[in-house]
Amino acid sequence: MLPNEIVLRPRFQMELEHSCSQIVKRFAEVKKTQNKFNVSCVDDHIFIKLPNKEQHFWSPQLHLELSEITEHKCSVHGFFGPNPTVWTMFMFFHVAVGILFMVDLTWMYTRYNLDNSIGLQIGIAIILVILWVLLYIAGRIGKKKGKPGMRELYDFMLEIIN
């Protein structure tokens, strides 16, 4: 498993001495009694977000997935990430750069085999690699900006679970 310093969407796992339904019920009750966080419960999935007025482009959200181990024990898989729209856009850009890179390499290989100049294709490949690195750096900056929010979400989750 990669350390969370490399991964853009940090994850964690824990086992609890409660059933999944008890945990979901706790979050559903807290949802009604507090307004510091937006809490949504869908089946065995719980989403915790910062309130709309405090959210910014890089605001994190916490997704908890509950899995029943035994009748009185469950596993919680949690991961932090940005708003799904932001994450989808980011992944789209990464995939687009990757596809363009592969197309460029194919074009470069073809021109090379035909003994044509490949200077333009090399330049495009370098630009695409730089663009990919910039996307990664932007993701790291976003993760860093969202770190205080991740801490708040994690502490809130622990407060409810314990």
QUINORTA-V993802 format. One record per run of one state. SS is the DSSP state (H for helix, E for strand, - for the rest). FROM is the first residue (numbers start at 1). LEN is the number of residues. If there is no record, write none. Layout:
# QUINORTA-V993802
SS/FROM/LEN
SS/FROM/LEN
This chain:
# QUINORTA-V993802
-/1/10
E/11/6
-/17/3
H/20/14
-/34/3
E/37/6
-/43/2
E/45/6
-/51/1
H/52/3
-/55/5
E/60/11
-/71/2
E/73/10
-/83/1
H/84/30
-/114/5
H/119/43
-/162/1
